Every structure is written in C-alpha cells, then in structure tokens.
Amino acid sequence: MILAVGGALGLWIHGPRATHRLVLGSLAAGVVASLLIPVGRALSCLNPLYAGASTSPTAGPVGNVYHHAVHHRSALRRVELDQPSARDTSLLDYFIANRHGEKYLLATQAAYPAERLLRAESQPMLVMGGFTGNTPFPTAQQLSTLVTTHQLRYALLTPRRPSTPAGTWVKSHCTRVRSGAYGWHTRGGFTLYDCGRQR
C-alpha cells in the first residue's frame, strides 16, 4: 500500500514531466503492492502452525496444540458421532414412547439441536428455519396445519437462535413439557413444547 501511494504521489508531483522510467517504476510499485498481501496470505498456509489443509487454510495460527494433534493422532479423544449421549437417549425415548402416528418425530429450531438426534435415530425431523434458523419456513400457519393434521406434536426451541413466527406460535399455543418428564435434570438451553396439548 505504501509503495502504491508513493508511486502515485511521485506521478502527481511530476505530472506531465514524469520520465518513462518514473512511470514504469510507479506501475511496478502498484503491481507489487497489489500482490504483496495475497501472496503473503497464500504462503501462510505452508506454515504448520496454521490450521487446515494447504489448499484451504483457516485464518490465524492455532499454536502447538494443533501441531501436536496433527502429528500424534493417538492423543486425540475419539468422538463417536453416532453414539447419543444419555440426555439424547432419554429425549429420543420420550418422543418415541409418545408418538402416535405423527409424520415428524419433532420440530427443532435450526439444525444444530436436531443434528445429534438425527445421527442417533433415523426419524423424520422438521428443522424450522433451516441451518441458521433464519429461513422463514415453516410459517406459523404451515406449522399450525401440521399440528392440526396430526403430522407434528413436539417442538424443541432454544434461545440461541433467532425468534421466528413459527417459534412464537409454538410458545403461545403449545404446552411446555417439564424437563423431568423426559429425564433431564436441567433444560440445558432447550425447551420442549407439546403441541398435542394446546393451550
């Protein structure tokens, strides 16, 4: 950036009196300035302290912990993605025991509450709001129709995602289920609603 500014300033000062050599020098300085930062960023992926593959580096150094984990795989804690936690198991058992022909096992607010449950149990789940929770689907009317036609009974909401008309409809029409009913001692950031027992 400094090189580009210096080159432009030199041309501006000399104006029409600028020599051919000065014009070429300023042009070269501008090209170098334009390429310097992208080239530096591209070369940073070769540094082993930066996370990610060399073709897709993530931003910022991750330090020696990441470097140690890459070269000592046995030190990593194995995570069984298809093995549900005790909380997830008790929640799934509750849904399955109280399901009476509904199309969906439950509706969740955004994708992340459903992910663990989907890995553990291959059952249809309605992800309201899509991946981020911001997609306007389903509408409150569509959700109401799913409930009245007995295609959906339970909804699992979280304050960690934005409020939507569908979520507002759940809170105003459905009954909150006590966490102890499905074996949780605390709600853990989630609230379960039973839309089969409307207010």
Salt bridges, closest charged atoms under 4 A:
GLU80 OE2 - ARG78 NE 3.13
ASP88 OD2 - ARG116 NE 3.09
GLU115 OE2 - ARG119 NH2 3.06
ASP194 OD1 - ARG153 NE 2.87
ASP194 OD2 - ARG197 NH1 3.71
